[in-house]
């Protein structure tokens, strides 16, 4: 299993990540932790992911506290996908 820590700063970043991941044949998952340390995950190929993460970016500008620890976001996949998502890897 390959794991890459990522950073997404704009809705465009999110859309580009989803687009890149949708071209990968294996399952690609975005994982993170909420403010209580509980794990959450989303499919990196899902439009729902775009909606959830875009909503966060909009709220990020309005609130000091967040529902997720955005420093813990990573992408996991069974195949090596670095070249497809390198723009977002930190």
N, C-alpha and C positions, 0 to 999 in steps of 0.2 A: 504494500500500500504506500503510495506517495502522498506526502502532505506538504502543502505550501502555505505559508502565512501570506495573507494578501491585504491590500489597502484599497478601498473604494471611496473616492471623494465626491463623485458627481453621479447624477443619474446616467449620464453618458458612459461613465466607467462601468456601471452596472449592466447597461445594455450591451456594451462591448464584451464583457465577461460572459454574459448569457449566450451571446452570439458565438463566441469562441468555443464555449463548452458544448453547445448544441451540435457542433461538428465532430465531437469525440464519440466514438462508438461505445465506450464503457460508461458506467454510471459515474457522475461527478457530483459531489456533495459539498455544500458550503456549511461549515460547522462553526459554532461560537458558543458563548456563555452569556446568560443574562446577568443582571445586577446581583442576583443571589448565588451565582456560580453554577446554576443549572444549565446543562447542555441543551442546545437546540440545533436543528439542522434543516436545511432546505435543499431541494434539487437545484443544482446550478444550471439546469436546462429549462427551468420552469418560469413561465411568465409571472406566476404568483410571487416568485422570488423577487422579480423586478418591482412589483407593487409594494411588497413588504420593505425592501431595502430603500426604495425611493421615498416611502413615507417616513422612514427613519431620517433620511437626509433632510427632508423638509422640516421635521421636528427638531433636528439637531440645532438648527439655527434659532429656534424659539425657546428651547429649554436647556437648562444646565444639567439636569439629571436625565439619564437615558435608560431605556428598558433593557439594553444589552451592553455588554462590555465589548466595544467595537475594536479593541486592541487584540482580541482573541480570535478574530475571524481567520479561518483557513479553508482551503479547498483540498479535498481528498479524492483520490482516484486510484484504481488498481493499475492503471498504465501511466507511464511517464508522460506528462502533459505540459512540462515547463515551457516549451517553445510556444505553445498556444496561449499561455496565460502570463508569460514573463513580464508583460507591462504592469501587472498588478502585484507581482511578488515582491515582498519586502524582506 
